[in-house]
Amino acid sequence: MVIVLVGTSQAEKNTIFSYLYQTLRKYTVTNIRQVQTYQQVIELLRGMMQFDG
């Protein structure tokens, strides 16, 4: 993610962090801590992560 941000405009950085905030706030801290793999990170950011319980 850091590589994506290098050389981008402030507006683009704001858009990226806004997306991350809006997406991650849908999950609990406990759920986010369950993420173990790169594939799970992608699923989480796509809003497709499934958690038990």
MOPAC internal coordinates of N, CA, C and O (Angstrom, degrees):
PM7 1SCF
backbone

  N    0.0000 0     0.00 0     0.00 0    0    0    0
  C    1.4449 1     0.00 0     0.00 0    1    0    0
  C    1.5165 1   110.61 1     0.00 0    2    1    0
  O    1.2310 1   120.40 1   143.43 1    3    2    1
  N    1.3000 1   116.85 1   -36.57 1    3    2    1
  C    1.4616 1   119.92 1   179.31 1    5    3    2
  C    1.5210 1   109.99 1   -60.58 1    6    5    3
  O    1.2310 1   120.20 1   140.13 1    7    6    5
  N    1.3199 1   117.23 1   -39.87 1    7    6    5
  C    1.4602 1   121.05 1   179.48 1    9    7    6
  C    1.5240 1   110.31 1   -61.18 1   10    9    7
  O    1.2310 1   120.24 1   141.62 1   11   10    9
  N    1.3057 1   117.15 1   -38.38 1   11   10    9
  C    1.4662 1   121.24 1   179.29 1   13   11   10
  C    1.5198 1   110.66 1   -63.35 1   14   13   11
  O    1.2310 1   119.89 1   144.20 1   15   14   13
  N    1.3103 1   117.82 1   -35.80 1   15   14   13
  C    1.4560 1   121.59 1  -174.88 1   17   15   14
  C    1.5211 1   114.00 1   -79.78 1   18   17   15
  O    1.2310 1   119.87 1   155.27 1   19   18   17
  N    1.3244 1   117.86 1   -24.73 1   19   18   17
  C    1.4575 1   120.88 1  -179.60 1   21   19   18
  C    1.5265 1   109.13 1   -65.73 1   22   21   19
  O    1.2310 1   121.17 1   -53.50 1   23   22   21
  N    1.2910 1   115.37 1   126.50 1   23   22   21
  C    1.4571 1   119.79 1   177.09 1   25   23   22
  C    1.5160 1   115.05 1    82.67 1   26   25   23
  O    1.2310 1   119.79 1  -173.87 1   27   26   25
  N    1.3071 1   118.01 1     6.13 1   27   26   25
  C    1.4694 1   119.35 1   177.93 1   29   27   26
  C    1.5145 1   109.48 1   -96.04 1   30   29   27
  O    1.2310 1   121.10 1   -22.13 1   31   30   29
  N    1.2877 1   115.50 1   157.87 1   31   30   29
  C    1.4623 1   120.70 1   179.44 1   33   31   30
  C    1.5242 1   110.39 1   -73.23 1   34   33   31
  O    1.2310 1   121.36 1   -16.66 1   35   34   33
  N    1.3048 1   115.01 1   163.34 1   35   34   33
  C    1.4619 1   120.09 1   178.62 1   37   35   34
  C    1.5275 1   110.79 1   -61.77 1   38   37   35
  O    1.2310 1   120.17 1   142.55 1   39   38   37
  N    1.3152 1   117.28 1   -37.45 1   39   38   37
  C    1.4679 1   120.70 1   179.21 1   41   39   38
  C    1.5240 1   110.78 1   -62.90 1   42   41   39
  O    1.2310 1   120.39 1   138.01 1   43   42   41
  N    1.3376 1   116.86 1   -41.99 1   43   42   41
  C    1.4593 1   120.38 1   178.74 1   45   43   42
  C    1.5258 1   110.77 1   -66.60 1   46   45   43
  O    1.2310 1   120.17 1   140.13 1   47   46   45
  N    1.3189 1   117.28 1   -39.87 1   47   46   45
  C    1.4690 1   120.73 1   177.28 1   49   47   46
  C    1.5197 1   110.03 1   -61.76 1   50   49   47
  O    1.2310 1   120.33 1   137.32 1   51   50   49
  N    1.3169 1   116.97 1   -42.68 1   51   50   49
  C    1.4625 1   120.78 1   178.58 1   53   51   50
  C    1.5210 1   111.11 1   -61.25 1   54   53   51
  O    1.2310 1   120.49 1   139.36 1   55   54   53
  N    1.3255 1   116.67 1   -40.64 1   55   54   53
  C    1.4595 1   121.03 1   179.10 1   57   55   54
  C    1.5224 1   111.08 1   -63.74 1   58   57   55
  O    1.2310 1   120.56 1   135.50 1   59   58   57
  N    1.3392 1   116.54 1   -44.50 1   59   58   57
  C    1.4584 1   121.03 1  -179.90 1   61   59   58
  C    1.5190 1   110.75 1   -62.42 1   62   61   59
  O    1.2310 1   120.10 1   131.34 1   63   62   61
  N    1.3253 1   117.42 1   -48.66 1   63   62   61
  C    1.4615 1   119.69 1  -178.37 1   65   63   62
  C    1.5232 1   112.16 1   -69.18 1   66   65   63
  O    1.2310 1   120.12 1   148.57 1   67   66   65
  N    1.3164 1   117.37 1   -31.43 1   67   66   65
  C    1.4623 1   120.20 1   175.60 1   69   67   66
  C    1.5272 1   109.95 1   -64.48 1   70   69   67
  O    1.2310 1   120.65 1   136.27 1   71   70   69
  N    1.3265 1   116.37 1   -43.73 1   71   70   69
  C    1.4657 1   120.63 1   177.88 1   73   71   70
  C    1.5212 1   110.44 1   -60.87 1   74   73   71
  O    1.2310 1   120.51 1   132.84 1   75   74   73
  N    1.3368 1   116.62 1   -47.16 1   75   74   73
  C    1.4652 1   120.35 1   179.58 1   77   75   74
  C    1.5227 1   110.93 1   -59.73 1   78   77   75
  O    1.2310 1   120.37 1   135.32 1   79   78   77
  N    1.3115 1   116.90 1   -44.68 1   79   78   77
  C    1.4631 1   120.67 1  -179.96 1   81   79   78
  C    1.5248 1   111.02 1   -62.29 1   82   81   79
  O    1.2310 1   120.33 1   130.25 1   83   82   81
  N    1.3200 1   116.98 1   -49.75 1   83   82   81
  C    1.4641 1   120.84 1  -178.46 1   85   83   82
  C    1.5229 1   111.88 1   -62.05 1   86   85   83
  O    1.2310 1   120.44 1   143.53 1   87   86   85
  N    1.3210 1   116.76 1   -36.47 1   87   86   85
  C    1.4547 1   121.08 1  -178.84 1   89   87   86
  C    1.5223 1   111.22 1   -74.66 1   90   89   87
  O    1.2310 1   120.34 1   131.00 1   91   90   89
  N    1.3167 1   116.96 1   -49.00 1   91   90   89
  C    1.4612 1   120.57 1  -174.50 1   93   91   90
  C    1.5248 1   113.22 1   -71.70 1   94   93   91
  O    1.2310 1   119.83 1   154.27 1   95   94   93
  N    1.3114 1   117.94 1   -25.73 1   95   94   93
  C    1.4652 1   119.08 1  -179.13 1   97   95   94
  C    1.5300 1   112.51 1   -69.50 1   98   97   95
  O    1.2310 1   120.42 1   167.60 1   99   98   97
  N    1.3280 1   116.80 1   -12.40 1   99   98   97
  C    1.4609 1   121.38 1   177.41 1  101   99   98
  C    1.5296 1   111.83 1   -73.91 1  102  101   99
  O    1.2310 1   120.58 1   163.92 1  103  102  101
  N    1.3278 1   116.50 1   -16.08 1  103  102  101
  C    1.4597 1   121.99 1  -175.08 1  105  103  102
  C    1.5274 1   110.56 1  -110.44 1  106  105  103
  O    1.2310 1   121.11 1   -24.39 1  107  106  105
  N    1.3196 1   115.48 1   155.61 1  107  106  105
  C    1.4607 1   119.70 1   174.13 1  109  107  106
  C    1.5238 1   108.85 1   -83.33 1  110  109  107
  O    1.2310 1   120.71 1   -19.77 1  111  110  109
  N    1.3236 1   116.24 1   160.23 1  111  110  109
  C    1.4600 1   121.21 1   177.29 1  113  111  110
  C    1.5242 1   110.01 1   -58.91 1  114  113  111
  O    1.2310 1   120.67 1   140.63 1  115  114  113
  N    1.3130 1   116.32 1   -39.37 1  115  114  113
  C    1.4650 1   120.73 1   178.82 1  117  115  114
  C    1.5244 1   110.41 1   -60.32 1  118  117  115
  O    1.2310 1   119.98 1   136.47 1  119  118  117
  N    1.3231 1   117.64 1   -43.53 1  119  118  117
  C    1.4637 1   120.68 1   178.64 1  121  119  118
  C    1.5255 1   111.53 1   -63.98 1  122  121  119
  O    1.2310 1   120.27 1   135.07 1  123  122  121
  N    1.3024 1   117.09 1   -44.93 1  123  122  121
  C    1.4632 1   120.49 1  -179.37 1  125  123  122
  C    1.5215 1   110.54 1   -61.70 1  126  125  123
  O    1.2310 1   120.17 1   141.91 1  127  126  125
  N    1.3062 1   117.28 1   -38.09 1  127  126  125
  C    1.4665 1   120.54 1   179.92 1  129  127  126
  C    1.5287 1   112.53 1   -67.80 1  130  129  127
  O    1.2310 1   119.57 1   163.15 1  131  130  129
  N    1.3140 1   118.42 1   -16.85 1  131  130  129
  C    1.4632 1   122.20 1   178.27 1  133  131  130
  C    1.5272 1   112.27 1   -77.03 1  134  133  131
  O    1.2310 1   120.25 1   165.20 1  135  134  133
  N    1.3285 1   117.12 1   -14.80 1  135  134  133
  C    1.4598 1   121.04 1  -178.15 1  137  135  134
  C    1.5257 1   108.72 1   -67.90 1  138  137  135
  O    1.2310 1   121.11 1   -54.83 1  139  138  137
  N    1.3331 1   115.49 1   125.17 1  139  138  137
  C    1.4615 1   121.18 1  -174.08 1  141  139  138
  C    1.5310 1   113.82 1  -119.35 1  142  141  139
  O    1.2310 1   119.67 1   155.55 1  143  142  141
  N    1.3133 1   118.24 1   -24.45 1  143  142  141
  C    1.4528 1   120.53 1  -172.61 1  145  143  142
  C    1.5311 1   111.18 1  -125.48 1  146  145  143
  O    1.2310 1   121.82 1   -16.59 1  147  146  145
  N    1.3254 1   114.13 1   163.41 1  147  146  145
  C    1.4627 1   120.60 1   176.11 1  149  147  146
  C    1.5270 1   110.36 1   -58.44 1  150  149  147
  O    1.2310 1   120.53 1   136.98 1  151  150  149
  N    1.3298 1   116.60 1   -43.02 1  151  150  149
  C    1.4681 1   120.60 1  -179.98 1  153  151  150
  C    1.5254 1   110.68 1   -59.98 1  154  153  151
  O    1.2310 1   119.99 1   140.19 1  155  154  153
  N    1.3107 1   117.63 1   -39.81 1  155  154  153
  C    1.4702 1   121.14 1   178.31 1  157  155  154
  C    1.5300 1   111.12 1   -66.18 1  158  157  155
  O    1.2310 1   120.02 1   144.46 1  159  158  157
  N    1.3236 1   117.57 1   -35.54 1  159  158  157
  C    1.4655 1   120.50 1   176.61 1  161  159  158
  C    1.5282 1   109.44 1   -61.79 1  162  161  159
  O    1.2310 1   120.67 1   134.71 1  163  162  161
  N    1.3209 1   116.33 1   -45.29 1  163  162  161
  C    1.4650 1   120.71 1   179.19 1  165  163  162
  C    1.5316 1   110.42 1   -62.07 1  166  165  163
  O    1.2310 1   120.40 1   135.66 1  167  166  165
  N    1.3202 1   116.83 1   -44.34 1  167  166  165
  C    1.4649 1   120.85 1   178.43 1  169  167  166
  C    1.5274 1   110.72 1   -61.80 1  170  169  167
  O    1.2310 1   120.60 1   138.86 1  171  170  169
  N    1.3062 1   116.46 1   -41.14 1  171  170  169
  C    1.4611 1   121.25 1   179.07 1  173  171  170
  C    1.5261 1   110.39 1   -61.40 1  174  173  171
  O    1.2310 1   120.51 1   132.83 1  175  174  173
  N    1.3307 1   116.64 1   -47.17 1  175  174  173
  C    1.4582 1   120.35 1  -177.72 1  177  175  174
  C    1.5194 1   112.69 1   -71.04 1  178  177  175
  O    1.2310 1   120.25 1   157.46 1  179  178  177
  N    1.3124 1   117.13 1   -22.54 1  179  178  177
  C    1.4668 1   120.85 1   175.37 1  181  179  178
  C    1.5279 1   111.45 1   -84.95 1  182  181  179
  O    1.2310 1   120.42 1   173.35 1  183  182  181
  N    1.3251 1   116.79 1    -6.65 1  183  182  181
  C    1.4553 1   120.06 1  -177.92 1  185  183  182
  C    1.5081 1   112.74 1    78.85 1  186  185  183
  O    1.2310 1   120.37 1  -159.86 1  187  186  185
  N    1.3307 1   116.90 1    20.14 1  187  186  185
  C    1.4525 1   121.51 1  -175.96 1  189  187  186
  C    1.5172 1   113.13 1  -109.00 1  190  189  187
  O    1.2310 1   119.84 1  -175.86 1  191  190  189
  N    1.3121 1   117.91 1     4.14 1  191  190  189
  C    1.4587 1   121.21 1  -177.14 1  193  191  190
  C    1.5211 1   109.96 1   -69.51 1  194  193  191
  O    1.2310 1   120.54 1   -48.98 1  195  194  193
  N    1.3190 1   116.58 1   131.02 1  195  194  193
  C    1.4555 1   122.49 1   178.57 1  197  195  194
  C    1.5303 1   108.99 1  -108.99 1  198  197  195
  O    1.2310 1   120.61 1   -50.49 1  199  198  197
  N    1.3067 1   116.43 1   129.51 1  199  198  197
  C    1.4629 1   121.80 1   178.32 1  201  199  198
  C    1.5099 1   109.60 1  -118.03 1  202  201  199
  O    1.2310 1   121.00 1   -33.98 1  203  202  201
  N    1.3214 1   115.69 1   146.02 1  203  202  201
  C    1.4585 1   120.76 1   176.27 1  205  203  202
  C    1.5211 1   109.34 1   -75.61 1  206  205  203
  O    1.2310 1   121.21 1   -36.45 1  207  206  205
  N    1.3106 1   115.30 1   143.55 1  207  206  205
  C    1.4595 1   120.17 1   175.09 1  209  207  206
  C    1.4390 1   110.53 1    91.35 1  210  209  207
  O    1.2310 1   120.10 1   180.00 1  211  210  209

